Amino acid sequence: MKQTQLKEQLILGVDPGLQLTGYGIIKSSGSNVTLVEAGVIRVSRSQSLPARLSELYEGISEVIKTYPLSAIAIEQLYSHYERPRTAILMGHARGVLFLAGAHASLDVYSYAATQVKKLLTGNGRAPKDQMQRAIQMQLRLKEPPDPPDVADALAIALCHHFSSGPTAKLLLQSKSEKSK
């Protein structure tokens, strides 16, 4: 019987922000997933927007240069209609993150928060504490990841793992069976 070798991948998940950007790197090997590193990039609130974007770019570029990443997964833009300015500002942050990925010749993927939550908990409107516990279980951590920005970044990385790896085929099969 021919045995296929599992390809290891490092996936960077990012929860964008202009003050605090969470990031998490997971190692994906077949259906096995382990935590490599997680943290936040803090950007000074008192700086001008261009300076903050530059600081964010430098911070994420440093993370990207440190690890042989296979892909970057970034949370899609979400905004309440009452706060269009927030959406515009977050769009700047996401643009910088996409640029950093492009400069590193990495594939960059985008996932909606509801998609991430539904995939990890079965509930597209899961509260932050439920997401933190789901990530704790998936990555076999002693405690839930904190702050929530890190948990969100790890959730996005896990979503990419489940959506693109060998388990994606199982998920697609499961969804198509339910729709019959």
C-alpha positions in Angstrom: 0.0 0.0 0.0 1.4 3.4 -1.0 1.6 5.8 1.8 1.2 9.5 1.0 3.3 12.0 2.9 1.4 14.8 4.7 2.5 18.3 3.7 3.2 20.5 6.7 2.0 24.1 6.4 2.3 27.1 8.5 -0.8 29.3 8.4 -0.9 32.8 9.7 -4.3 34.0 10.8 -4.8 37.8 11.4 -7.6 39.7 13.1 -7.0 43.3 11.7 -7.1 46.4 13.9 -5.6 49.9 13.9 -4.8 49.7 17.6 -4.5 46.0 18.2 -4.0 43.4 15.5 -4.1 39.8 16.7 -2.1 37.2 14.9 -1.7 33.4 15.3 0.4 30.9 13.5 -0.6 27.2 13.4 1.2 24.2 11.9 -1.1 22.1 9.8 -0.1 18.6 9.0 -3.0 16.6 7.5 -5.7 16.7 10.2 -3.2 17.6 12.9 -3.0 21.2 14.0 -0.6 22.7 16.6 0.0 26.2 17.8 3.3 27.8 16.7 3.0 31.3 18.0 0.4 33.9 18.8 0.4 37.5 19.8 -0.6 41.1 19.1 0.8 44.0 17.2 0.1 47.1 19.1 -0.1 50.4 17.2 0.1 53.7 18.9 -3.2 55.5 18.9 -1.7 58.9 19.1 0.0 58.7 15.7 -1.3 59.8 12.4 -3.1 57.2 10.2 -0.2 56.8 7.8 2.2 56.3 10.7 -0.1 53.7 12.3 -0.5 51.9 9.0 3.3 51.9 8.5 3.7 50.5 12.1 1.2 47.8 11.3 3.0 46.9 8.1 6.3 46.7 9.8 4.9 44.5 12.6 3.2 42.0 10.4 6.1 41.9 8.0 8.4 41.0 10.9 6.1 38.1 11.7 6.0 37.0 8.1 9.8 37.1 7.8 10.2 35.0 10.9 8.3 31.9 9.7 8.2 29.9 6.4 4.5 30.6 5.9 2.3 28.8 3.4 -0.7 31.2 3.6 -2.2 34.1 5.4 -5.9 34.2 6.4 -7.4 37.5 7.3 -10.8 38.3 8.7 -13.2 40.0 6.3 -14.4 43.4 6.8 -17.5 43.7 9.0 -19.2 46.9 9.9 -22.5 48.1 11.3 -24.3 50.5 9.0 -24.2 53.1 11.8 -20.4 53.2 11.7 -19.2 53.5 8.1 -16.1 55.4 9.2 -14.9 52.3 11.1 -15.3 50.1 8.0 -13.2 52.6 6.0 -10.5 52.7 8.6 -10.5 48.9 8.9 -10.2 48.7 5.1 -6.9 50.6 5.4 -5.6 48.0 7.9 -6.7 45.1 5.8 -5.1 46.6 2.7 -1.8 46.9 4.5 -2.0 43.3 5.6 -2.8 42.1 2.1 0.1 44.2 0.8 2.5 42.6 3.3 1.4 39.2 2.2 1.7 40.1 -1.5 5.2 41.5 -0.9 6.2 38.1 0.7 4.7 36.3 -2.3 2.1 34.5 -0.1 -1.5 33.6 -1.0 -3.8 35.7 1.1 -7.3 34.4 2.0 -10.3 36.2 3.5 -13.0 34.7 5.7 -16.2 36.3 7.2 -16.4 36.2 11.0 -19.8 34.4 10.8 -18.2 31.7 8.6 -15.3 31.2 11.0 -17.7 31.0 14.0 -20.0 28.6 12.3 -17.1 26.3 11.3 -15.6 26.2 14.7 -18.7 26.2 16.9 -21.7 25.4 14.7 -23.1 28.9 15.5 -22.4 31.8 13.2 -23.2 34.2 16.1 -21.1 32.5 18.8 -19.9 34.9 21.6 -16.2 35.5 22.1 -15.9 33.2 25.1 -17.4 30.3 23.2 -14.9 30.9 20.4 -12.1 31.1 22.9 -13.1 27.7 24.4 -13.5 26.1 20.9 -9.9 27.3 20.0 -8.6 26.0 23.3 -10.1 22.6 22.5 -8.9 22.5 18.9 -5.4 23.4 19.8 -5.3 21.5 23.1 -4.3 24.6 25.1 -4.3 24.7 28.9 -6.3 28.0 28.8 -8.4 29.9 26.3 -6.3 32.3 24.2 -6.4 35.8 25.4 -6.8 38.6 24.4 -9.8 38.0 22.1 -7.9 39.4 19.2 -5.5 36.5 19.4 -8.3 34.0 19.7 -9.9 35.6 16.6 -6.7 35.3 14.7 -6.2 31.7 15.6 -9.9 31.0 14.7 -9.2 32.5 11.2 -6.1 30.3 10.8 -8.1 27.2 11.8 -10.9 28.2 9.4 -8.3 28.3 6.6 -6.9 24.9 7.7 -10.4 23.3 7.7 -11.4 25.0 4.5 -8.4 24.2 2.4 -6.7 21.1 3.8 -7.6 17.4 3.7 -10.5 18.0 6.0 -12.1 20.4 3.5 -13.2 17.5 1.3 -14.9 15.9 4.3 -16.6 19.2 5.2 -17.8 19.6 1.6 -19.1 16.0 1.5 -20.9 16.5 4.9 -22.6 19.8 3.6 -23.7 18.2 0.4 -25.1 15.2 2.3 -27.1 17.5 4.5 -28.6 19.3 1.5 -30.0 16.1 0.0 
